[in-house]
Amino acid sequence: MSLQHIEQPSVLGAGIGDNSFGQELVQRGGRAAARFLSRYGVLAGFLALWQVASHAGWVNPAVIPPPDAIIAALWDGIAGGALLDDIAISLQRSGTAFVAAVFVAIPLGLFMGQVRSVERALDPILQVFRQTSALALYPVFILLLGLGEASKVFVIFWATLFPLLLNTIGGVKEVDPKLIEMARVYGASRLTVFRRVVLPGAVPSIFVGLRLSATTALLLLIASEMIGANRGVGFQVMNAQYNFQIPLMFAAIVLLAGLGLVSNYALVLLQRRLCRWSSATAA
């Protein structure tokens, strides 16, 4: 048998191996594309239709500019530094109010959820305040605190307080009483029951409240910056509309939506890390 006959099968085998590797890469790429289209296909189709409709004149591009013009305005605002200052100011306002709501709502909610007499006494007034729109109370806050930062931060704090507070109370009340009873039977102290049973059981509901409150903080941020403000992303929306800078107006709106998505995604990641045992960690 010649050397050529000996080497020929190995060459064929290498070719077959390369072919199977290429087929596997194609299959993986196809599965990844299918997952992407199943999740973002509708959004991509909407943006493509928007782009075509604006350039084709189906909609007035002066009123509804195409996505490429909005992206260009967003890039110019960020690269020029103007929007970066507005982002910092807006995040400072909403972040201060959100952190204050967390430090007030979570301890109060945990306390009210465990002490039912306090919860029954405070629930009626909480329900009245919750049903009163924060925007309706904003003029009252302005009268009390002025047009400065205090009224803007407080109206955001007021709106973000109640979703987190009520979800914390609900999370504590939904903890399985049998788990609490079992812990007490095994001699666990009141503090141990709270730390080992009640608090872990309430954490998924607390994160639901955190995500709702983060969204509410950004929504109220826009309204608070449209009245008596001269900086901030919400101010840029109104200022661009007054000056008929429509692409910049849409760019600021897209920026606010992006901030909301980032904050929600960060909370989802934190929830998955802290609640690996819970099925409620799905986004």
C-alpha positions as CSV (number, residue, x, y, z in Angstrom):
1,M,0.0,0.0,0.0
2,S,1.4,3.4,-1.0
3,L,1.8,6.5,1.2
4,Q,-0.9,8.2,-0.9
5,H,-3.5,5.5,0.0
6,I,-2.6,5.8,3.7
7,E,-3.0,9.6,3.9
8,Q,-6.1,9.8,1.8
9,P,-8.7,8.7,4.5
10,S,-7.2,11.2,7.0
11,V,-7.7,14.0,4.5
12,L,-11.3,13.0,3.8
13,G,-11.9,12.7,7.6
14,A,-10.6,16.3,8.1
15,G,-12.9,17.5,5.4
16,I,-15.9,15.8,6.9
17,G,-14.9,17.3,10.4
18,D,-14.6,20.8,9.0
19,N,-18.0,20.4,7.2
20,S,-19.7,19.3,10.4
21,F,-18.2,22.2,12.3
22,G,-19.4,24.6,9.7
23,Q,-22.9,23.1,9.9
24,E,-22.9,23.5,13.7
25,L,-21.9,27.1,13.4
26,V,-24.7,27.7,10.9
27,Q,-27.2,26.0,13.2
28,R,-26.1,28.0,16.2
29,G,-26.3,31.2,14.1
30,G,-29.8,30.3,13.0
31,R,-31.0,29.6,16.5
32,A,-29.5,32.9,17.7
33,A,-31.2,34.8,14.9
34,A,-34.5,33.0,15.6
35,R,-34.3,34.0,19.3
36,F,-33.4,37.6,18.4
37,L,-36.3,37.9,16.0
38,S,-38.8,36.3,18.4
39,R,-37.9,38.8,21.0
40,Y,-37.1,42.0,19.0
41,G,-38.6,41.3,15.6
42,V,-41.7,43.4,16.2
43,L,-39.7,46.3,17.5
44,A,-37.3,46.1,14.6
45,G,-40.2,46.0,12.1
46,F,-41.8,49.0,13.8
47,L,-38.6,51.0,13.6
48,A,-38.2,50.0,9.9
49,L,-41.8,51.0,9.1
50,W,-41.3,54.3,10.9
51,Q,-38.2,55.0,8.9
52,V,-39.8,54.2,5.6
53,A,-43.0,56.1,6.4
54,S,-41.1,59.2,7.3
55,H,-38.9,59.2,4.3
56,A,-41.7,58.3,1.9
57,G,-43.9,61.1,3.2
58,W,-46.6,58.9,4.7
59,V,-46.2,61.0,7.9
60,N,-45.0,64.5,8.2
61,P,-41.2,64.3,9.0
62,A,-41.3,67.7,10.6
63,V,-43.7,66.4,13.2
64,I,-42.5,62.8,13.4
65,P,-38.9,62.7,12.3
66,P,-37.3,59.4,11.2
67,P,-35.3,57.3,13.6
68,D,-32.0,58.1,12.0
69,A,-32.6,61.9,12.6
70,I,-33.5,61.2,16.2
71,I,-30.4,59.1,16.7
72,A,-28.3,61.9,15.1
73,A,-29.8,64.5,17.5
74,L,-29.2,62.2,20.4
75,W,-25.6,61.7,19.4
76,D,-25.0,65.4,18.9
77,G,-26.6,66.1,22.3
78,I,-24.4,63.5,24.1
79,A,-21.2,64.2,22.2
80,G,-21.7,68.0,22.8
81,G,-22.1,67.4,26.5
82,A,-25.5,69.3,26.8
83,L,-27.5,66.2,27.4
84,L,-24.9,64.7,29.7
85,D,-25.4,67.5,32.2
86,D,-29.2,67.1,31.9
87,I,-28.9,63.4,32.6
88,A,-26.8,64.0,35.7
89,I,-29.2,66.5,37.1
90,S,-32.3,64.3,36.4
91,L,-30.6,61.2,37.9
92,Q,-29.7,63.2,41.0
93,R,-33.3,64.3,41.4
94,S,-34.9,60.9,40.8
95,G,-32.2,59.0,42.6
96,T,-32.5,61.1,45.7
97,A,-36.2,60.7,45.9
98,F,-36.0,57.0,45.1
99,V,-33.4,56.3,47.8
100,A,-35.4,58.3,50.3
101,A,-38.5,56.2,49.4
102,V,-36.6,53.0,49.9
103,F,-35.4,54.0,53.3
104,V,-38.9,55.0,54.4
105,A,-41.1,52.5,52.7
106,I,-39.3,49.2,53.3
107,P,-38.8,49.5,57.1
108,L,-42.3,50.9,57.5
109,G,-43.8,48.2,55.3
110,L,-42.1,45.4,57.1
111,F,-43.3,46.8,60.5
112,M,-46.9,47.3,59.3
113,G,-47.0,43.9,57.7
114,Q,-46.1,42.2,61.0
115,V,-48.0,44.4,63.4
116,R,-51.6,44.0,62.1
117,S,-53.1,46.6,64.5
118,V,-50.8,49.3,63.1
119,E,-51.6,48.2,59.6
120,R,-55.3,48.4,60.2
121,A,-55.0,51.9,61.8
122,L,-52.8,53.4,59.0
123,D,-54.3,51.6,56.0
124,P,-57.3,54.0,55.5
125,I,-55.1,57.1,55.4
126,L,-52.6,55.4,53.2
127,Q,-55.3,54.4,50.7
128,V,-56.5,58.1,50.6
129,F,-53.0,59.3,49.9
130,R,-52.4,56.6,47.4
131,Q,-55.4,57.4,45.4
132,T,-54.5,61.2,45.3
133,S,-52.4,62.0,42.3
134,A,-49.0,63.3,43.0
135,L,-49.4,65.7,40.1
136,A,-52.5,67.1,41.7
137,L,-50.6,67.7,44.9
138,Y,-47.6,69.2,43.1
139,P,-49.0,72.8,43.4
140,V,-49.3,72.3,47.1
141,F,-45.7,71.1,47.3
142,I,-44.7,74.2,45.3
143,L,-46.5,76.5,47.7
144,L,-44.9,74.8,50.7
145,L,-41.4,74.2,49.4
146,G,-41.1,76.7,46.5
147,L,-40.0,76.1,42.9
148,G,-36.6,74.8,43.8
149,E,-35.2,71.3,44.1
150,A,-37.1,70.5,47.2
151,S,-40.5,70.4,45.6
152,K,-39.3,68.4,42.6
153,V,-37.6,65.8,44.8
154,F,-40.5,65.6,47.2
155,V,-43.2,65.1,44.5
156,I,-41.1,62.2,43.1
157,F,-40.6,60.8,46.6
158,W,-44.4,61.0,47.3
159,A,-45.3,59.1,44.1
160,T,-42.6,56.4,44.6
161,L,-43.4,55.8,48.2
162,F,-46.7,54.1,47.9
163,P,-46.0,51.3,45.4
164,L,-43.0,50.2,47.4
165,L,-44.8,50.5,50.7
166,L,-47.9,48.6,49.7
167,N,-45.9,45.8,48.0
168,T,-43.7,45.4,51.1
169,I,-46.8,45.1,53.3
170,G,-48.3,42.6,50.9
171,G,-45.1,40.6,50.7
172,V,-45.0,40.2,54.5
173,K,-48.7,39.3,54.7
174,E,-48.3,36.7,52.0
175,V,-45.5,34.7,53.8
176,D,-46.8,31.2,54.5
177,P,-48.0,31.1,58.2
178,K,-47.1,27.5,58.4
179,L,-43.4,28.3,57.8
180,I,-43.6,30.9,60.7
181,E,-45.3,28.4,62.9
182,M,-42.8,25.7,62.1
183,A,-39.9,28.1,62.9
184,R,-41.5,28.9,66.3
185,V,-42.1,25.3,67.1
186,Y,-38.3,24.6,66.6
187,G,-37.6,27.4,69.1
188,A,-36.7,30.3,66.8
189,S,-36.9,33.7,68.4
190,R,-39.0,36.5,67.0
191,L,-36.0,38.2,65.5
192,T,-34.8,34.9,63.9
193,V,-38.3,34.2,62.4
194,F,-38.3,37.7,60.9
195,R,-34.7,37.4,59.5
196,R,-34.9,33.8,58.3
197,V,-38.6,33.4,57.2
198,V,-40.5,36.7,56.9
199,L,-37.8,38.9,55.2
200,P,-36.8,36.3,52.6
201,G,-40.4,35.6,51.8
202,A,-41.2,39.3,51.3
203,V,-38.2,40.0,49.1
204,P,-39.8,39.1,45.7
205,S,-42.7,41.5,46.4
206,I,-40.3,44.2,47.6
207,F,-38.5,44.0,44.3
208,V,-41.8,44.3,42.4
209,G,-42.4,47.5,44.4
210,L,-38.8,48.7,43.6
211,R,-39.4,48.2,39.9
212,L,-42.7,50.0,40.0
213,S,-41.3,52.8,42.1
214,A,-38.3,53.2,39.7
215,T,-40.6,53.6,36.8
216,T,-42.8,56.0,38.7
217,A,-39.8,58.1,39.6
218,L,-38.9,58.6,36.0
219,L,-42.5,59.4,35.0
220,L,-42.8,62.1,37.8
221,L,-39.4,63.4,36.9
222,I,-40.6,64.5,33.5
223,A,-43.6,66.3,35.0
224,S,-41.6,67.9,37.8
225,E,-38.9,69.2,35.3
226,M,-41.6,70.7,33.0
227,I,-42.6,73.2,35.7
228,G,-40.1,75.7,37.1
229,A,-36.9,73.9,35.9
230,N,-34.2,75.1,33.7
231,R,-32.1,71.9,33.5
232,G,-32.9,68.2,33.2
233,V,-34.1,65.8,30.5
234,G,-37.7,66.6,31.1
235,F,-36.9,70.3,30.7
236,Q,-35.2,69.5,27.4
237,V,-38.4,67.8,26.1
238,M,-40.4,70.9,26.7
239,N,-37.7,73.3,25.6
240,A,-37.1,71.5,22.4
241,Q,-40.9,71.4,21.7
242,Y,-41.1,75.2,22.3
243,N,-38.2,75.8,19.9
244,F,-39.6,73.3,17.4
245,Q,-36.5,71.2,17.7
246,I,-38.5,68.0,17.1
247,P,-35.6,65.5,16.6
248,L,-34.1,66.7,19.9
249,M,-37.4,66.4,21.6
250,F,-37.8,62.8,20.5
251,A,-34.1,62.2,21.4
252,A,-34.8,63.3,25.0
253,I,-37.9,61.1,25.1
254,V,-35.8,58.1,23.9
255,L,-33.2,58.9,26.5
256,L,-35.8,58.8,29.3
257,A,-37.0,55.5,28.0
258,G,-33.5,54.2,27.9
259,L,-32.9,55.3,31.5
260,G,-36.1,53.4,32.5
261,L,-35.0,50.3,30.8
262,V,-31.5,50.4,32.3
263,S,-32.9,50.9,35.9
264,N,-35.4,48.1,35.4
265,Y,-32.8,45.7,34.0
266,A,-30.4,46.5,36.9
267,L,-33.2,45.7,39.5
268,V,-34.0,42.5,37.6
269,L,-30.4,41.4,37.8
270,L,-30.2,42.2,41.5
271,Q,-33.4,40.3,42.1
272,R,-32.1,37.3,40.3
273,R,-29.0,37.4,42.4
274,L,-30.8,37.7,45.7
275,C,-33.7,35.5,44.9
276,R,-32.3,32.5,43.1
277,W,-34.7,30.3,44.9
278,S,-37.8,32.1,43.8
279,S,-39.6,31.8,40.5
280,A,-40.6,35.5,40.8
281,T,-37.2,36.5,39.5
282,A,-38.3,36.4,35.9
283,A,-38.4,39.8,34.2
